[in-house]
Amino acid sequence: MSIQTSNLYGSIAAEIYDLDKPFGALPDTAFYLDRLSGVTGPILEPACGSGRALVPLAQAGHAVSGFDTSTEMLARAQARCVEAGVTAHLSQQGFEDFVYDQPFAAIVLPVGSFTLIGDVAVALAVLKRFHAALEPGGLLMIDLPPLSMLSRPIQDRRSWTTPDGELLTLEGFGTGTDWLCQTYEARYRYERWRDHRLVETQIDPMIQRAWGRTEFELALAHCGFGEVHVIGGYDRSRGVRQSDRVLTFEARAL
Ligand SMILES: C[S@@+](CC[C@H](N)C(=O)[O-])C[C@H]1O[C@@H](n2cnc3c(N)ncnc32)[C@H](O)[C@@H]1O
């Protein structure tokens, strides 16, 4: 795994992630459980984080694997599997070089993890890697925010209190937009306060790449995928809308 300098998701970020997004809190969980209910083969979640999406899939009876670069996110995912009484094959790997010795029936990337690949050439190579990791006809599902994410100014300031009474704070602000490369950079500062004293600080530079709808459909086709469908706002009953904050791309490995 190559050394990472951004999108680190360290210990405070991992703790906040679980406080902020408990199981089932986001609409993607029900959507993915429903869509994957007929899938009988193994499912892979690249960048599985702390298991927010993976654990409910395992609880529904799926054989699940997940990889992530963050030690802290993976440790939480492992603990949450134990707590839920399920097993998942978890490993520390990256998008760029993950390997498995069995093909998957489905690969899923909820909530925009794919945008964390900031370079378009690397992203295309990763899509080809997903294709190679799927069985013929296997299902790929990727959530992406719309292109308009590039124009949203990041000014994020929030705090949480842990069950132990510690105060965790997050402060994020945008540091630059590259309109040619369609990338957005931000810097997140995480703090841990105990008894009114600052005891830990972590800085995480973030880089994300936004995709146009047609651009991503073409990228999927270029990487060997067909039967591409786009769903807006996790709602299959209607077409995609301008106002959708999440687009889900579904495709089959040809
Ligand atoms: C927004 S979180 C999503 C976690 C999980 N998929 C979910 O839906 O809750 C993004 C995750 O991507 C991981 N990540 C960042 N860069 C990565 C890379 N190059 N390869 C694999 N995982 C990466 C981070 O460690 C983090 O856990």
The ligand as an SDF file (V2000), in Angstrom:
LIG
                    3D

 27 29  0  0  0  0  0  0  0  0999 V2000
  -16.4220    8.6210    3.6360 C   0  0  0  0  0  0  0  0  0  0  0  0
  -15.5710    7.2380    4.3750 S   0  0  0  0  0  0  0  0  0  0  0  0
  -16.7110    5.9650    3.8810 C   0  0  0  0  0  0  0  0  0  0  0  0
  -16.7090    4.7670    4.7700 C   0  0  0  0  0  0  0  0  0  0  0  0
  -17.7770    3.7430    4.4210 C   0  0  0  0  0  0  0  0  0  0  0  0
  -17.6770    3.3110    3.0490 N   0  0  0  0  0  0  0  0  0  0  0  0
  -19.1750    4.2560    4.6850 C   0  0  0  0  0  0  0  0  0  0  0  0
  -19.9910    4.2380    3.7500 O   0  0  0  0  0  0  0  0  0  0  0  0
  -19.4620    4.6720    5.8040 O   0  0  0  0  0  0  0  0  0  0  0  0
  -14.2360    7.0330    3.2600 C   0  0  0  0  0  0  0  0  0  0  0  0
  -13.2460    5.9310    3.5960 C   0  0  0  0  0  0  0  0  0  0  0  0
  -12.3020    5.8490    2.5330 O   0  0  0  0  0  0  0  0  0  0  0  0
  -11.0570    5.4290    3.0770 C   0  0  0  0  0  0  0  0  0  0  0  0
  -10.0040    5.7060    2.0960 N   0  0  0  0  0  0  0  0  0  0  0  0
   -9.4290    6.8940    1.7930 C   0  0  0  0  0  0  0  0  0  0  0  0
   -8.5350    6.7290    0.8150 N   0  0  0  0  0  0  0  0  0  0  0  0
   -8.5320    5.4040    0.4970 C   0  0  0  0  0  0  0  0  0  0  0  0
   -7.8030    4.5990   -0.4530 C   0  0  0  0  0  0  0  0  0  0  0  0
   -6.9130    5.1490   -1.2780 N   0  0  0  0  0  0  0  0  0  0  0  0
   -8.0540    3.2780   -0.5310 N   0  0  0  0  0  0  0  0  0  0  0  0
   -8.9860    2.7160    0.3070 C   0  0  0  0  0  0  0  0  0  0  0  0
   -9.6830    3.4070    1.2360 N   0  0  0  0  0  0  0  0  0  0  0  0
   -9.4630    4.7490    1.3170 C   0  0  0  0  0  0  0  0  0  0  0  0
  -10.9670    6.2260    4.3650 C   0  0  0  0  0  0  0  0  0  0  0  0
  -10.0340    5.6760    5.2610 O   0  0  0  0  0  0  0  0  0  0  0  0
  -12.4180    6.1600    4.8590 C   0  0  0  0  0  0  0  0  0  0  0  0
  -12.6070    5.0900    5.7430 O   0  0  0  0  0  0  0  0  0  0  0  0
  1  2  1  0
  2  3  1  0
  2 10  1  0
  3  4  1  0
  4  5  1  0
  5  6  1  0
  5  7  1  0
  7  8  2  0
  7  9  1  0
 10 11  1  0
 11 12  1  0
 11 26  1  0
 12 13  1  0
 13 14  1  0
 13 24  1  0
 14 15  1  0
 14 23  1  0
 15 16  2  0
 16 17  1  0
 17 18  1  0
 17 23  2  0
 18 19  1  0
 18 20  2  0
 20 21  1  0
 21 22  2  0
 22 23  1  0
 24 25  1  0
 24 26  1  0
 26 27  1  0
M  CHG  2   2   1   9  -1
M  END
$$$$
